[in-house]
């Protein structure tokens, strides 16, 4: 009887685990983002819907703490 009890306890500890691995997959993976560290001298500042964007070369950029990132407006 003692043998069955020890065996049951060992099986209980080996089968169950407190740690679980959870992997989440985003529906739209982010593409590679190019950060431009310094805006050119001929850039313009535009405000669209209350948000400030920087534009040059026909594209709009947002200023982040790392630099300027291309966005779609």
PyMOL Python script that loads the backbone (N, CA, C, O; Angstrom):
from pymol import cmd

cmd.read_pdbstr("""\
ATOM      1  N   UNK A   1       0.826  -1.191   0.000  1.00  0.00           N
ATOM      2  CA  UNK A   1       0.000   0.000   0.000  1.00  0.00           C
ATOM      3  C   UNK A   1       0.872   1.258   0.000  1.00  0.00           C
ATOM      4  O   UNK A   1       0.575   2.226  -0.699  1.00  0.00           O
ATOM      5  N   UNK A   2       1.941   1.236   0.783  1.00  0.00           N
ATOM      6  CA  UNK A   2       2.849   2.365   0.850  1.00  0.00           C
ATOM      7  C   UNK A   2       3.504   2.602  -0.513  1.00  0.00           C
ATOM      8  O   UNK A   2       3.724   3.745  -0.914  1.00  0.00           O
ATOM      9  N   UNK A   3       3.809   1.524  -1.213  1.00  0.00           N
ATOM     10  CA  UNK A   3       4.422   1.604  -2.527  1.00  0.00           C
ATOM     11  C   UNK A   3       3.489   2.294  -3.523  1.00  0.00           C
ATOM     12  O   UNK A   3       3.942   3.122  -4.313  1.00  0.00           O
ATOM     13  N   UNK A   4       2.194   1.968  -3.497  1.00  0.00           N
ATOM     14  CA  UNK A   4       1.213   2.590  -4.393  1.00  0.00           C
ATOM     15  C   UNK A   4       1.048   4.072  -4.091  1.00  0.00           C
ATOM     16  O   UNK A   4       0.874   4.872  -5.010  1.00  0.00           O
ATOM     17  N   UNK A   5       1.097   4.447  -2.836  1.00  0.00           N
ATOM     18  CA  UNK A   5       0.973   5.850  -2.441  1.00  0.00           C
ATOM     19  C   UNK A   5       2.168   6.650  -2.956  1.00  0.00           C
ATOM     20  O   UNK A   5       1.990   7.745  -3.490  1.00  0.00           O
ATOM     21  N   UNK A   6       3.369   6.124  -2.804  1.00  0.00           N
ATOM     22  CA  UNK A   6       4.566   6.808  -3.288  1.00  0.00           C
ATOM     23  C   UNK A   6       4.532   6.907  -4.818  1.00  0.00           C
ATOM     24  O   UNK A   6       4.882   7.941  -5.388  1.00  0.00           O
ATOM     25  N   UNK A   7       4.112   5.838  -5.464  1.00  0.00           N
ATOM     26  CA  UNK A   7       4.009   5.843  -6.916  1.00  0.00           C
ATOM     27  C   UNK A   7       2.973   6.861  -7.396  1.00  0.00           C
ATOM     28  O   UNK A   7       3.205   7.552  -8.388  1.00  0.00           O
ATOM     29  N   UNK A   8       1.850   6.963  -6.715  1.00  0.00           N
ATOM     30  CA  UNK A   8       0.810   7.921  -7.076  1.00  0.00           C
ATOM     31  C   UNK A   8       1.305   9.352  -6.911  1.00  0.00           C
ATOM     32  O   UNK A   8       1.008  10.202  -7.751  1.00  0.00           O
ATOM     33  N   UNK A   9       2.046   9.637  -5.856  1.00  0.00           N
ATOM     34  CA  UNK A   9       2.585  10.980  -5.631  1.00  0.00           C
ATOM     35  C   UNK A   9       3.603  11.327  -6.712  1.00  0.00           C
ATOM     36  O   UNK A   9       3.593  12.445  -7.226  1.00  0.00           O
ATOM     37  N   UNK A  10       4.474  10.398  -7.063  1.00  0.00           N
ATOM     38  CA  UNK A  10       5.466  10.655  -8.107  1.00  0.00           C
ATOM     39  C   UNK A  10       4.804  10.905  -9.460  1.00  0.00           C
ATOM     40  O   UNK A  10       5.223  11.791 -10.205  1.00  0.00           O
ATOM     41  N   UNK A  11       3.787  10.137  -9.772  1.00  0.00           N
ATOM     42  CA  UNK A  11       3.075  10.338 -11.030  1.00  0.00           C
ATOM     43  C   UNK A  11       2.373  11.687 -11.039  1.00  0.00           C
ATOM     44  O   UNK A  11       2.351  12.367 -12.065  1.00  0.00           O
ATOM     45  N   UNK A  12       1.804  12.079  -9.914  1.00  0.00           N
ATOM     46  CA  UNK A  12       1.101  13.363  -9.836  1.00  0.00           C
ATOM     47  C   UNK A  12       2.053  14.530 -10.060  1.00  0.00           C
ATOM     48  O   UNK A  12       1.692  15.509 -10.713  1.00  0.00           O
ATOM     49  N   UNK A  13       3.266  14.433  -9.523  1.00  0.00           N
ATOM     50  CA  UNK A  13       4.227  15.518  -9.694  1.00  0.00           C
ATOM     51  C   UNK A  13       4.839  15.555 -11.086  1.00  0.00           C
ATOM     52  O   UNK A  13       5.187  16.630 -11.573  1.00  0.00           O
ATOM     53  N   UNK A  14       4.973  14.426 -11.722  1.00  0.00           N
ATOM     54  CA  UNK A  14       5.581  14.419 -13.053  1.00  0.00           C
ATOM     55  C   UNK A  14       4.592  14.742 -14.156  1.00  0.00           C
ATOM     56  O   UNK A  14       4.992  15.238 -15.209  1.00  0.00           O
ATOM     57  N   UNK A  15       3.311  14.476 -13.943  1.00  0.00           N
ATOM     58  CA  UNK A  15       2.306  14.714 -14.982  1.00  0.00           C
ATOM     59  C   UNK A  15       1.870  16.167 -15.005  1.00  0.00           C
ATOM     60  O   UNK A  15       1.697  16.740 -16.081  1.00  0.00           O
ATOM     61  N   UNK A  16       1.689  16.772 -13.844  1.00  0.00           N
ATOM     62  CA  UNK A  16       1.229  18.151 -13.796  1.00  0.00           C
ATOM     63  C   UNK A  16       2.409  19.096 -13.687  1.00  0.00           C
ATOM     64  O   UNK A  16       3.462  18.741 -13.159  1.00  0.00           O
ATOM     65  N   UNK A  17       2.223  20.284 -14.185  1.00  0.00           N
ATOM     66  CA  UNK A  17       3.270  21.290 -14.125  1.00  0.00           C
ATOM     67  C   UNK A  17       2.621  22.645 -13.921  1.00  0.00           C
ATOM     68  O   UNK A  17       1.551  22.921 -14.464  1.00  0.00           O
ATOM     69  N   UNK A  18       3.267  23.479 -13.145  1.00  0.00           N
ATOM     70  CA  UNK A  18       2.760  24.835 -12.911  1.00  0.00           C
ATOM     71  C   UNK A  18       3.158  25.771 -14.055  1.00  0.00           C
ATOM     72  O   UNK A  18       2.439  26.717 -14.375  1.00  0.00           O
ATOM     73  N   UNK A  19       4.293  25.497 -14.652  1.00  0.00           N
ATOM     74  CA  UNK A  19       4.781  26.367 -15.724  1.00  0.00           C
ATOM     75  C   UNK A  19       4.142  25.964 -17.041  1.00  0.00           C
ATOM     76  O   UNK A  19       4.059  24.785 -17.384  1.00  0.00           O
ATOM     77  N   UNK A  20       3.695  26.977 -17.766  1.00  0.00           N
ATOM     78  CA  UNK A  20       3.104  26.737 -19.081  1.00  0.00           C
ATOM     79  C   UNK A  20       3.721  27.698 -20.065  1.00  0.00           C
ATOM     80  O   UNK A  20       4.076  28.825 -19.716  1.00  0.00           O
ATOM     81  N   UNK A  21       3.842  27.259 -21.261  1.00  0.00           N
ATOM     82  CA  UNK A  21       4.371  28.109 -22.311  1.00  0.00           C
ATOM     83  C   UNK A  21       3.209  28.576 -23.169  1.00  0.00           C
ATOM     84  O   UNK A  21       2.466  27.768 -23.726  1.00  0.00           O
ATOM     85  N   UNK A  22       3.061  29.879 -23.268  1.00  0.00           N
ATOM     86  CA  UNK A  22       1.981  30.450 -24.063  1.00  0.00           C
ATOM     87  C   UNK A  22       2.615  31.217 -25.223  1.00  0.00           C
ATOM     88  O   UNK A  22       3.437  32.109 -25.015  1.00  0.00           O
ATOM     89  N   UNK A  23       2.229  30.866 -26.423  1.00  0.00           N
ATOM     90  CA  UNK A  23       2.748  31.530 -27.611  1.00  0.00           C
ATOM     91  C   UNK A  23       1.590  32.243 -28.277  1.00  0.00           C
ATOM     92  O   UNK A  23       0.568  31.631 -28.588  1.00  0.00           O
ATOM     93  N   UNK A  24       1.753  33.543 -28.495  1.00  0.00           N
ATOM     94  CA  UNK A  24       0.716  34.299 -29.184  1.00  0.00           C
ATOM     95  C   UNK A  24       1.230  34.685 -30.569  1.00  0.00           C
ATOM     96  O   UNK A  24       2.402  35.014 -30.748  1.00  0.00           O
ATOM     97  N   UNK A  25       0.350  34.636 -31.512  1.00  0.00           N
ATOM     98  CA  UNK A  25       0.693  35.005 -32.881  1.00  0.00           C
ATOM     99  C   UNK A  25      -0.186  36.183 -33.269  1.00  0.00           C
ATOM    100  O   UNK A  25      -1.413  36.118 -33.195  1.00  0.00           O
ATOM    101  N   UNK A  26       0.467  37.258 -33.682  1.00  0.00           N
ATOM    102  CA  UNK A  26      -0.314  38.424 -34.075  1.00  0.00           C
ATOM    103  C   UNK A  26      -0.922  38.170 -35.448  1.00  0.00           C
ATOM    104  O   UNK A  26      -0.273  37.567 -36.303  1.00  0.00           O
ATOM    105  N   UNK A  27      -2.160  38.619 -35.677  1.00  0.00           N
ATOM    106  CA  UNK A  27      -2.810  38.366 -36.964  1.00  0.00           C
ATOM    107  C   UNK A  27      -2.096  39.045 -38.128  1.00  0.00           C
ATOM    108  O   UNK A  27      -2.058  38.502 -39.232  1.00  0.00           O
ATOM    109  N   UNK A  28      -1.534  40.219 -37.893  1.00  0.00           N
ATOM    110  CA  UNK A  28      -0.801  40.942 -38.935  1.00  0.00           C
ATOM    111  C   UNK A  28       0.622  41.178 -38.452  1.00  0.00           C
ATOM    112  O   UNK A  28       0.871  42.157 -37.748  1.00  0.00           O
ATOM    113  N   UNK A  29       1.555  40.315 -38.806  1.00  0.00           N
ATOM    114  CA  UNK A  29       2.925  40.533 -38.338  1.00  0.00           C
ATOM    115  C   UNK A  29       3.482  41.846 -38.879  1.00  0.00           C
ATOM    116  O   UNK A  29       3.232  42.215 -40.027  1.00  0.00           O
ATOM    117  N   UNK A  30       4.227  42.531 -38.053  1.00  0.00           N
ATOM    118  CA  UNK A  30       4.793  43.819 -38.439  1.00  0.00           C
ATOM    119  C   UNK A  30       5.873  43.620 -39.499  1.00  0.00           C
ATOM    120  O   UNK A  30       6.743  42.763 -39.344  1.00  0.00           O
ATOM    121  N   UNK A  31       5.821  44.408 -40.576  1.00  0.00           N
ATOM    122  CA  UNK A  31       6.904  44.332 -41.560  1.00  0.00           C
ATOM    123  C   UNK A  31       8.153  45.010 -40.986  1.00  0.00           C
ATOM    124  O   UNK A  31       8.094  45.659 -39.941  1.00  0.00           O
ATOM    125  N   UNK A  32       9.250  44.856 -41.664  1.00  0.00           N
ATOM    126  CA  UNK A  32      10.474  45.515 -41.217  1.00  0.00           C
ATOM    127  C   UNK A  32      10.277  47.024 -41.270  1.00  0.00           C
ATOM    128  O   UNK A  32       9.851  47.559 -42.293  1.00  0.00           O
ATOM    129  N   UNK A  33      10.581  47.701 -40.191  1.00  0.00           N
ATOM    130  CA  UNK A  33      10.390  49.135 -40.094  1.00  0.00           C
ATOM    131  C   UNK A  33      11.739  49.812 -40.267  1.00  0.00           C
ATOM    132  O   UNK A  33      12.713  49.460 -39.602  1.00  0.00           O
ATOM    133  N   UNK A  34      11.786  50.778 -41.159  1.00  0.00           N
ATOM    134  CA  UNK A  34      13.015  51.533 -41.390  1.00  0.00           C
ATOM    135  C   UNK A  34      12.911  52.838 -40.624  1.00  0.00           C
ATOM    136  O   UNK A  34      11.944  53.584 -40.779  1.00  0.00           O
ATOM    137  N   UNK A  35      13.901  53.108 -39.805  1.00  0.00           N
ATOM    138  CA  UNK A  35      13.933  54.330 -39.009  1.00  0.00           C
ATOM    139  C   UNK A  35      14.951  55.273 -39.627  1.00  0.00           C
ATOM    140  O   UNK A  35      16.107  54.910 -39.844  1.00  0.00           O
ATOM    141  N   UNK A  36      14.500  56.498 -39.909  1.00  0.00           N
ATOM    142  CA  UNK A  36      15.383  57.537 -40.427  1.00  0.00           C
ATOM    143  C   UNK A  36      15.743  58.433 -39.256  1.00  0.00           C
ATOM    144  O   UNK A  36      14.871  59.041 -38.635  1.00  0.00           O
ATOM    145  N   UNK A  37      17.020  58.509 -38.962  1.00  0.00           N
ATOM    146  CA  UNK A  37      17.447  59.195 -37.745  1.00  0.00           C
ATOM    147  C   UNK A  37      17.415  60.713 -37.847  1.00  0.00           C
ATOM    148  O   UNK A  37      17.264  61.394 -36.833  1.00  0.00           O
ATOM    149  N   UNK A  38      17.552  61.248 -39.040  1.00  0.00           N
ATOM    150  CA  UNK A  38      17.575  62.705 -39.182  1.00  0.00           C
ATOM    151  C   UNK A  38      16.759  63.106 -40.409  1.00  0.00           C
ATOM    152  O   UNK A  38      16.965  62.587 -41.506  1.00  0.00           O
ATOM    153  N   UNK A  39      15.839  64.031 -40.203  1.00  0.00           N
ATOM    154  CA  UNK A  39      15.011  64.517 -41.312  1.00  0.00           C
ATOM    155  C   UNK A  39      15.835  65.449 -42.193  1.00  0.00           C
ATOM    156  O   UNK A  39      16.716  66.149 -41.694  1.00  0.00           O
ATOM    157  N   UNK A  40      15.559  65.466 -43.506  1.00  0.00           N
ATOM    158  CA  UNK A  40      16.298  66.381 -44.377  1.00  0.00           C
ATOM    159  C   UNK A  40      15.900  67.836 -44.109  1.00  0.00           C
ATOM    160  O   UNK A  40      14.881  68.100 -43.471  1.00  0.00           O
ATOM    161  N   UNK A  41      16.698  68.759 -44.592  1.00  0.00           N
ATOM    162  CA  UNK A  41      16.450  70.180 -44.353  1.00  0.00           C
ATOM    163  C   UNK A  41      15.160  70.661 -45.000  1.00  0.00           C
ATOM    164  O   UNK A  41      14.540  71.599 -44.498  1.00  0.00           O
ATOM    165  N   UNK A  42      14.741  70.052 -46.092  1.00  0.00           N
ATOM    166  CA  UNK A  42      13.564  70.523 -46.827  1.00  0.00           C
ATOM    167  C   UNK A  42      12.271  69.841 -46.388  1.00  0.00           C
ATOM    168  O   UNK A  42      11.294  69.854 -47.136  1.00  0.00           O
ATOM    169  N   UNK A  43      12.238  69.247 -45.196  1.00  0.00           N
ATOM    170  CA  UNK A  43      11.004  68.584 -44.739  1.00  0.00           C
ATOM    171  C   UNK A  43       9.963  69.621 -44.328  1.00  0.00           C
ATOM    172  O   UNK A  43      10.300  70.757 -43.994  1.00  0.00           O
ATOM    173  N   UNK A  44       8.709  69.219 -44.355  1.00  0.00           N
ATOM    174  CA  UNK A  44       7.606  70.100 -43.954  1.00  0.00           C
ATOM    175  C   UNK A  44       6.828  69.423 -42.839  1.00  0.00           C
ATOM    176  O   UNK A  44       6.744  68.196 -42.786  1.00  0.00           O
ATOM    177  N   UNK A  45       6.266  70.219 -41.957  1.00  0.00           N
ATOM    178  CA  UNK A  45       5.443  69.715 -40.860  1.00  0.00           C
ATOM    179  C   UNK A  45       3.984  69.942 -41.238  1.00  0.00           C
ATOM    180  O   UNK A  45       3.589  71.063 -41.557  1.00  0.00           O
ATOM    181  N   UNK A  46       3.182  68.874 -41.202  1.00  0.00           N
ATOM    182  CA  UNK A  46       1.762  68.978 -41.487  1.00  0.00           C
ATOM    183  C   UNK A  46       0.986  68.364 -40.324  1.00  0.00           C
ATOM    184  O   UNK A  46       1.468  67.454 -39.650  1.00  0.00           O
ATOM    185  N   UNK A  47      -0.227  68.879 -40.102  1.00  0.00           N
ATOM    186  CA  UNK A  47      -1.082  68.360 -39.046  1.00  0.00           C
ATOM    187  C   UNK A  47      -2.300  67.725 -39.705  1.00  0.00           C
ATOM    188  O   UNK A  47      -3.029  68.389 -40.442  1.00  0.00           O
ATOM    189  N   UNK A  48      -2.520  66.433 -39.439  1.00  0.00           N
ATOM    190  CA  UNK A  48      -3.653  65.703 -39.988  1.00  0.00           C
ATOM    191  C   UNK A  48      -4.426  65.111 -38.820  1.00  0.00           C
ATOM    192  O   UNK A  48      -3.898  64.302 -38.057  1.00  0.00           O
ATOM    193  N   UNK A  49      -5.693  65.526 -38.688  1.00  0.00           N
ATOM    194  CA  UNK A  49      -6.563  65.065 -37.598  1.00  0.00           C
ATOM    195  C   UNK A  49      -5.921  65.268 -36.227  1.00  0.00           C
ATOM    196  O   UNK A  49      -6.033  64.414 -35.347  1.00  0.00           O
ATOM    197  N   UNK A  50      -5.264  66.382 -36.060  1.00  0.00           N
ATOM    198  CA  UNK A  50      -4.678  66.729 -34.773  1.00  0.00           C
ATOM    199  C   UNK A  50      -3.340  66.072 -34.483  1.00  0.00           C
ATOM    200  O   UNK A  50      -2.796  66.252 -33.393  1.00  0.00           O
ATOM    201  N   UNK A  51      -2.803  65.328 -35.414  1.00  0.00           N
ATOM    202  CA  UNK A  51      -1.510  64.671 -35.208  1.00  0.00           C
ATOM    203  C   UNK A  51      -0.468  65.281 -36.137  1.00  0.00           C
ATOM    204  O   UNK A  51      -0.753  65.595 -37.293  1.00  0.00           O
ATOM    205  N   UNK A  52       0.733  65.441 -35.617  1.00  0.00           N
ATOM    206  CA  UNK A  52       1.813  66.066 -36.366  1.00  0.00           C
ATOM    207  C   UNK A  52       2.561  65.011 -37.181  1.00  0.00           C
ATOM    208  O   UNK A  52       2.989  63.985 -36.653  1.00  0.00           O
ATOM    209  N   UNK A  53       2.709  65.286 -38.471  1.00  0.00           N
ATOM    210  CA  UNK A  53       3.458  64.429 -39.378  1.00  0.00           C
ATOM    211  C   UNK A  53       4.524  65.257 -40.064  1.00  0.00           C
ATOM    212  O   UNK A  53       4.361  66.462 -40.257  1.00  0.00           O
ATOM    213  N   UNK A  54       5.603  64.614 -40.427  1.00  0.00           N
ATOM    214  CA  UNK A  54       6.677  65.255 -41.161  1.00  0.00           C
ATOM    215  C   UNK A  54       6.659  64.660 -42.559  1.00  0.00           C
ATOM    216  O   UNK A  54       6.563  63.443 -42.717  1.00  0.00           O
ATOM    217  N   UNK A  55       6.752  65.512 -43.575  1.00  0.00           N
ATOM    218  CA  UNK A  55       6.655  65.027 -44.946  1.00  0.00           C
ATOM    219  C   UNK A  55       7.839  65.512 -45.772  1.00  0.00           C
ATOM    220  O   UNK A  55       8.271  66.660 -45.672  1.00  0.00           O
ATOM    221  N   UNK A  56       8.335  64.615 -46.573  1.00  0.00           N
ATOM    222  CA  UNK A  56       9.321  64.922 -47.595  1.00  0.00           C
ATOM    223  C   UNK A  56       9.309  63.786 -48.596  1.00  0.00           C
ATOM    224  O   UNK A  56       9.033  62.637 -48.251  1.00  0.00           O
ATOM    225  N   UNK A  57       9.611  64.117 -49.833  1.00  0.00           N
ATOM    226  CA  UNK A  57       9.617  63.120 -50.895  1.00  0.00           C
ATOM    227  C   UNK A  57       8.249  62.497 -51.148  1.00  0.00           C
ATOM    228  O   UNK A  57       8.172  61.376 -51.651  1.00  0.00           O
ATOM    229  N   UNK A  58       7.158  63.205 -50.808  1.00  0.00           N
ATOM    230  CA  UNK A  58       5.820  62.685 -51.044  1.00  0.00           C
ATOM    231  C   UNK A  58       5.365  61.643 -50.031  1.00  0.00           C
ATOM    232  O   UNK A  58       4.339  60.996 -50.241  1.00  0.00           O
ATOM    233  N   UNK A  59       6.092  61.468 -48.953  1.00  0.00           N
ATOM    234  CA  UNK A  59       5.732  60.488 -47.924  1.00  0.00           C
ATOM    235  C   UNK A  59       5.600  61.165 -46.566  1.00  0.00           C
ATOM    236  O   UNK A  59       6.198  62.211 -46.312  1.00  0.00           O
ATOM    237  N   UNK A  60       4.800  60.542 -45.697  1.00  0.00           N
ATOM    238  CA  UNK A  60       4.581  61.080 -44.356  1.00  0.00           C
ATOM    239  C   UNK A  60       5.314  60.227 -43.326  1.00  0.00           C
ATOM    240  O   UNK A  60       5.355  59.001 -43.428  1.00  0.00           O
ATOM    241  N   UNK A  61       5.890  60.896 -42.339  1.00  0.00           N
ATOM    242  CA  UNK A  61       6.653  60.236 -41.283  1.00  0.00           C
ATOM    243  C   UNK A  61       6.158  60.707 -39.927  1.00  0.00           C
ATOM    244  O   UNK A  61       5.694  61.839 -39.788  1.00  0.00           O
ATOM    245  N   UNK A  62       6.259  59.831 -38.919  1.00  0.00           N
ATOM    246  CA  UNK A  62       5.975  60.191 -37.525  1.00  0.00           C
ATOM    247  C   UNK A  62       7.299  60.248 -36.790  1.00  0.00           C
ATOM    248  O   UNK A  62       8.193  59.440 -37.043  1.00  0.00           O
ATOM    249  N   UNK A  63       7.423  61.198 -35.883  1.00  0.00           N
ATOM    250  CA  UNK A  63       8.635  61.306 -35.093  1.00  0.00           C
ATOM    251  C   UNK A  63       8.506  60.394 -33.876  1.00  0.00           C
ATOM    252  O   UNK A  63       7.508  60.456 -33.158  1.00  0.00           O
ATOM    253  N   UNK A  64       9.499  59.557 -33.641  1.00  0.00           N
ATOM    254  CA  UNK A  64       9.545  58.684 -32.473  1.00  0.00           C
ATOM    255  C   UNK A  64      10.834  58.966 -31.719  1.00  0.00           C
ATOM    256  O   UNK A  64      11.653  59.779 -32.147  1.00  0.00           O
ATOM    257  N   UNK A  65      11.004  58.288 -30.594  1.00  0.00           N
ATOM    258  CA  UNK A  65      12.230  58.505 -29.823  1.00  0.00           C
ATOM    259  C   UNK A  65      13.457  57.937 -30.536  1.00  0.00           C
ATOM    260  O   UNK A  65      14.584  58.280 -30.179  1.00  0.00           O
ATOM    261  N   UNK A  66      13.258  57.071 -31.539  1.00  0.00           N
ATOM    262  CA  UNK A  66      14.382  56.505 -32.282  1.00  0.00           C
ATOM    263  C   UNK A  66      14.666  57.278 -33.576  1.00  0.00           C
ATOM    264  O   UNK A  66      15.767  57.187 -34.119  1.00  0.00           O
ATOM    265  N   UNK A  67      13.685  58.037 -34.071  1.00  0.00           N
ATOM    266  CA  UNK A  67      13.847  58.775 -35.315  1.00  0.00           C
ATOM    267  C   UNK A  67      12.512  58.943 -36.007  1.00  0.00           C
ATOM    268  O   UNK A  67      11.476  59.054 -35.351  1.00  0.00           O
ATOM    269  N   UNK A  68      12.532  58.962 -37.317  1.00  0.00           N
ATOM    270  CA  UNK A  68      11.309  59.150 -38.098  1.00  0.00           C
ATOM    271  C   UNK A  68      10.930  57.829 -38.759  1.00  0.00           C
ATOM    272  O   UNK A  68      11.773  57.146 -39.341  1.00  0.00           O
ATOM    273  N   UNK A  69       9.630  57.476 -38.659  1.00  0.00           N
ATOM    274  CA  UNK A  69       9.132  56.206 -39.182  1.00  0.00           C
ATOM    275  C   UNK A  69       8.072  56.501 -40.234  1.00  0.00           C
ATOM    276  O   UNK A  69       7.199  57.343 -40.023  1.00  0.00           O
ATOM    277  N   UNK A  70       8.148  55.813 -41.360  1.00  0.00           N
ATOM    278  CA  UNK A  70       7.197  55.975 -42.464  1.00  0.00           C
ATOM    279  C   UNK A  70       5.835  55.466 -42.037  1.00  0.00           C
ATOM    280  O   UNK A  70       5.726  54.370 -41.487  1.00  0.00           O
ATOM    281  N   UNK A  71       4.773  56.264 -42.288  1.00  0.00           N
ATOM    282  CA  UNK A  71       3.400  55.879 -41.941  1.00  0.00           C
ATOM    283  C   UNK A  71       2.498  56.133 -43.127  1.00  0.00           C
ATOM    284  O   UNK A  71       2.836  56.883 -44.042  1.00  0.00           O
ATOM    285  N   UNK A  72       1.326  55.485 -43.093  1.00  0.00           N
ATOM    286  CA  UNK A  72       0.302  55.756 -44.087  1.00  0.00           C
ATOM    287  C   UNK A  72      -0.726  56.679 -43.446  1.00  0.00           C
ATOM    288  O   UNK A  72      -1.224  56.400 -42.355  1.00  0.00           O
ATOM    289  N   UNK A  73      -1.043  57.779 -44.126  1.00  0.00           N
ATOM    290  CA  UNK A  73      -2.016  58.721 -43.571  1.00  0.00           C
ATOM    291  C   UNK A  73      -3.345  58.524 -44.237  1.00  0.00           C
ATOM    292  O   UNK A  73      -4.307  59.220 -43.913  1.00  0.00           O
TER     293      UNK A  73
END
""", "prot")
cmd.dss("prot")
cmd.show_as("cartoon", "prot")
cmd.util.cbc("prot")
cmd.orient("prot")
